[in-house]
Amino acid sequence: MAIIKKEKELEVAKDTVAEKEVEVQEAKNETVKTSKKTRAQFDRNEMVTCRCVVKGGLIYKSKKNIGSDTNWDDYGSEEDLDIGEILTIKASVPRFLTEPWFKIIDNDELVEYLGLTKMYNTILLVEDVDSLFTKTPEKIQEILKEVPKGTKNLIIDRARDLIIEKKLFDLRVINTLEKELNVDLKIFVD
């Protein structure tokens, strides 16, 4: 009789454990659904400020609203785009976002959703580019391996301008830039 009682208690305990496992799994599934749901829930009409991060300005011809263009005058200029347009850019011309030619500001959730957070952390601003030229060639080489292509173009343009202005003349730095960026900058040295 004691054995039968113990077996019933064991069955009840197993059922309780099984129920708890189901509850835990359901809770995990609900958490995954909730986190995915909230990540993707953006108001496609919400306006987001985007800053040009290329020298000379930028023009985006809308794929969503044919005939509608967004013009950034020069590096640092800002224009507003709706989230729907930014998602269209990611699908149709991702280079605008991945090189990047413009940077989404003040919307970290969207930046994370688009997978741009890590890359945004490697973008150098113009004022940071000038300080880059004061670093050792080894440090410059290390930094250049991390920055995106659009930032490399900004570095080339800024280096050229500083060489012409005779403000960048350290040949070790110039040689490192030439080697790492595959560009000829010495032609601007007199």
C-alpha positions, 0 to 999 in steps of 0.5 A: 500500500505504501508503495502504491501511495509513493508511486501516485505521489511520484506521478503527481510530482511528474505531472507537476514538473511537466506542467511547469515545463510547459508553462516555462516554454509558453512564457519563453515563446511569448517573450520571443513573440513580444520582443520580435513584435516590438522590434518590428513595430514602427510607424512607417510615417514617423519622420526621422532625422538623417545626417549626411556623412559624405563630403559634397552633399547627397541626393536620394531619389525616392523609389517609394514616391517617384519624383520626390528627392531628398537633398543634403547640401553637404557633410553634416546637413540634415533632412527628415525621412519617414521610416517607410522610406528608410525601409525602402532604402534598405531594400532597394539601395542599401549602400546609402545605409551600409557605407553609410552616406547618411546616418539616422540620428535620434532613433536608436531603436530603428538603428538597432532594428536595421542592424547598423549599431556596430557600424555607427560606432565606427563612423568618424566625424569630420572633427575626429578625422583631423585628430586621426592624422595626429595618431601613429601610423600603427594606430591609423592602420588599426582604425582604418580597418574598422571604419566603413567605406563612406568614412574612408572616402571622407578621410581621403577627402580631408587628407587631400584638403589638409595636404593642399593647405600644408597642414598635413605633411607627415610622410609616415601618416601620408604613406599609411593612408596611401597604403591602407586606402589605396590612394595616391596623396603624395601628388598633392604635396609640393 
